[in-house]
Amino acid sequence: MSKQRTRRRPPRTPQQRAAAQARQARRQQRRAARAQARAAGAKRRTGWVGLRRSRAQRWGIAAVAVIGTVLIWLFADWPLAIGLTVVWLVALPALVVLTMGRRY
């Protein structure tokens, strides 16, 4: 079907060919500019926050979160434990930044 459609299509005019070549050239320029920008930024940011820290740091953060949550649930009644757990999990990122510093 596409071969028949190609045969029936009128031939391209020189202006159409020039416009297609200009579009292709702009596309190549954009690709080259993106590649150059990527190469220039050697220190790139990662998309996920956890990947900015070492594996040991991530394990330590997880361990502190689990230990803190377990301690809350061991020593508090369940309504209080729910509230303290929420506060603990909201405050944990701030504690991580304060103790380990920001990583960009």
CNS distance restraints for C-alpha pairs under 8 A (distance, minus, plus):
assign (resid   1 and name CA) (resid   5 and name CA) 6.27 0.50 0.50
assign (resid   2 and name CA) (resid   6 and name CA) 6.02 0.50 0.50
assign (resid   3 and name CA) (resid   7 and name CA) 6.26 0.50 0.50
assign (resid   4 and name CA) (resid   8 and name CA) 6.27 0.50 0.50
assign (resid   5 and name CA) (resid   9 and name CA) 6.06 0.50 0.50
assign (resid  12 and name CA) (resid  16 and name CA) 5.90 0.50 0.50
assign (resid  12 and name CA) (resid  17 and name CA) 6.45 0.50 0.50
assign (resid  13 and name CA) (resid  17 and name CA) 6.33 0.50 0.50
assign (resid  14 and name CA) (resid  18 and name CA) 6.09 0.50 0.50
assign (resid  15 and name CA) (resid  19 and name CA) 6.12 0.50 0.50
assign (resid  16 and name CA) (resid  20 and name CA) 6.15 0.50 0.50
assign (resid  17 and name CA) (resid  21 and name CA) 6.18 0.50 0.50
assign (resid  18 and name CA) (resid  22 and name CA) 6.08 0.50 0.50
assign (resid  19 and name CA) (resid  23 and name CA) 6.21 0.50 0.50
assign (resid  20 and name CA) (resid  24 and name CA) 6.21 0.50 0.50
assign (resid  21 and name CA) (resid  25 and name CA) 6.10 0.50 0.50
assign (resid  22 and name CA) (resid  26 and name CA) 6.19 0.50 0.50
assign (resid  23 and name CA) (resid  27 and name CA) 6.13 0.50 0.50
assign (resid  24 and name CA) (resid  28 and name CA) 6.24 0.50 0.50
assign (resid  25 and name CA) (resid  29 and name CA) 6.17 0.50 0.50
assign (resid  26 and name CA) (resid  30 and name CA) 6.17 0.50 0.50
assign (resid  27 and name CA) (resid  31 and name CA) 6.27 0.50 0.50
assign (resid  28 and name CA) (resid  32 and name CA) 6.10 0.50 0.50
assign (resid  29 and name CA) (resid  33 and name CA) 6.07 0.50 0.50
assign (resid  30 and name CA) (resid  34 and name CA) 6.16 0.50 0.50
assign (resid  31 and name CA) (resid  35 and name CA) 6.13 0.50 0.50
assign (resid  32 and name CA) (resid  36 and name CA) 6.07 0.50 0.50
assign (resid  33 and name CA) (resid  37 and name CA) 6.10 0.50 0.50
assign (resid  34 and name CA) (resid  38 and name CA) 6.12 0.50 0.50
assign (resid  35 and name CA) (resid  39 and name CA) 6.17 0.50 0.50
assign (resid  36 and name CA) (resid  40 and name CA) 6.04 0.50 0.50
assign (resid  37 and name CA) (resid  41 and name CA) 6.32 0.50 0.50
assign (resid  38 and name CA) (resid  42 and name CA) 7.46 0.50 0.50
assign (resid  45 and name CA) (resid 104 and name CA) 6.30 0.50 0.50
assign (resid  46 and name CA) (resid  51 and name CA) 6.82 0.50 0.50
assign (resid  46 and name CA) (resid  52 and name CA) 6.82 0.50 0.50
assign (resid  48 and name CA) (resid  52 and name CA) 7.61 0.50 0.50
assign (resid  49 and name CA) (resid  53 and name CA) 7.90 0.50 0.50
assign (resid  50 and name CA) (resid  58 and name CA) 6.90 0.50 0.50
assign (resid  52 and name CA) (resid 103 and name CA) 6.13 0.50 0.50
assign (resid  52 and name CA) (resid 104 and name CA) 6.99 0.50 0.50
assign (resid  53 and name CA) (resid  57 and name CA) 6.09 0.50 0.50
assign (resid  53 and name CA) (resid  58 and name CA) 6.47 0.50 0.50
assign (resid  53 and name CA) (resid 103 and name CA) 7.19 0.50 0.50
assign (resid  54 and name CA) (resid  58 and name CA) 6.36 0.50 0.50
assign (resid  55 and name CA) (resid  59 and name CA) 6.18 0.50 0.50
assign (resid  56 and name CA) (resid  60 and name CA) 6.08 0.50 0.50
assign (resid  57 and name CA) (resid  61 and name CA) 6.16 0.50 0.50
assign (resid  58 and name CA) (resid  62 and name CA) 6.20 0.50 0.50
assign (resid  59 and name CA) (resid  63 and name CA) 6.03 0.50 0.50
assign (resid  60 and name CA) (resid  64 and name CA) 6.14 0.50 0.50
assign (resid  61 and name CA) (resid  65 and name CA) 6.19 0.50 0.50
assign (resid  61 and name CA) (resid  96 and name CA) 7.36 0.50 0.50
assign (resid  62 and name CA) (resid  66 and name CA) 6.17 0.50 0.50
assign (resid  63 and name CA) (resid  67 and name CA) 5.99 0.50 0.50
assign (resid  64 and name CA) (resid  68 and name CA) 5.90 0.50 0.50
assign (resid  65 and name CA) (resid  69 and name CA) 6.12 0.50 0.50
assign (resid  65 and name CA) (resid  89 and name CA) 7.44 0.50 0.50
assign (resid  65 and name CA) (resid  92 and name CA) 7.31 0.50 0.50
assign (resid  66 and name CA) (resid  70 and name CA) 6.08 0.50 0.50
assign (resid  67 and name CA) (resid  71 and name CA) 6.11 0.50 0.50
assign (resid  68 and name CA) (resid  72 and name CA) 6.20 0.50 0.50
assign (resid  68 and name CA) (resid  88 and name CA) 7.70 0.50 0.50
assign (resid  69 and name CA) (resid  73 and name CA) 6.30 0.50 0.50
assign (resid  69 and name CA) (resid  85 and name CA) 6.13 0.50 0.50
assign (resid  69 and name CA) (resid  88 and name CA) 7.60 0.50 0.50
assign (resid  70 and name CA) (resid  74 and name CA) 6.09 0.50 0.50
assign (resid  71 and name CA) (resid  75 and name CA) 6.26 0.50 0.50
assign (resid  72 and name CA) (resid  76 and name CA) 5.88 0.50 0.50
assign (resid  72 and name CA) (resid  81 and name CA) 5.86 0.50 0.50
assign (resid  72 and name CA) (resid  84 and name CA) 6.97 0.50 0.50
assign (resid  72 and name CA) (resid  85 and name CA) 6.93 0.50 0.50
assign (resid  73 and name CA) (resid  77 and name CA) 7.36 0.50 0.50
assign (resid  73 and name CA) (resid  78 and name CA) 7.09 0.50 0.50
assign (resid  73 and name CA) (resid  81 and name CA) 5.52 0.50 0.50
assign (resid  76 and name CA) (resid  80 and name CA) 6.08 0.50 0.50
assign (resid  76 and name CA) (resid  81 and name CA) 5.36 0.50 0.50
assign (resid  77 and name CA) (resid  81 and name CA) 5.79 0.50 0.50
assign (resid  78 and name CA) (resid  82 and name CA) 6.05 0.50 0.50
assign (resid  79 and name CA) (resid  83 and name CA) 6.61 0.50 0.50
assign (resid  80 and name CA) (resid  84 and name CA) 6.07 0.50 0.50
assign (resid  81 and name CA) (resid  85 and name CA) 5.85 0.50 0.50
assign (resid  82 and name CA) (resid  86 and name CA) 6.33 0.50 0.50
assign (resid  83 and name CA) (resid  87 and name CA) 6.29 0.50 0.50
assign (resid  84 and name CA) (resid  88 and name CA) 5.87 0.50 0.50
assign (resid  85 and name CA) (resid  89 and name CA) 6.07 0.50 0.50
assign (resid  86 and name CA) (resid  90 and name CA) 6.15 0.50 0.50
assign (resid  87 and name CA) (resid  91 and name CA) 6.01 0.50 0.50
assign (resid  88 and name CA) (resid  92 and name CA) 5.89 0.50 0.50
assign (resid  89 and name CA) (resid  93 and name CA) 7.62 0.50 0.50
assign (resid  90 and name CA) (resid  94 and name CA) 7.94 0.50 0.50
assign (resid  91 and name CA) (resid  95 and name CA) 6.37 0.50 0.50
assign (resid  92 and name CA) (resid  96 and name CA) 6.18 0.50 0.50
assign (resid  93 and name CA) (resid  97 and name CA) 6.26 0.50 0.50
assign (resid  94 and name CA) (resid  98 and name CA) 6.13 0.50 0.50
assign (resid  95 and name CA) (resid  99 and name CA) 6.05 0.50 0.50
assign (resid  96 and name CA) (resid 100 and name CA) 5.70 0.50 0.50
assign (resid  96 and name CA) (resid 101 and name CA) 7.26 0.50 0.50
assign (resid  97 and name CA) (resid 101 and name CA) 4.68 0.50 0.50
assign (resid  97 and name CA) (resid 102 and name CA) 5.54 0.50 0.50
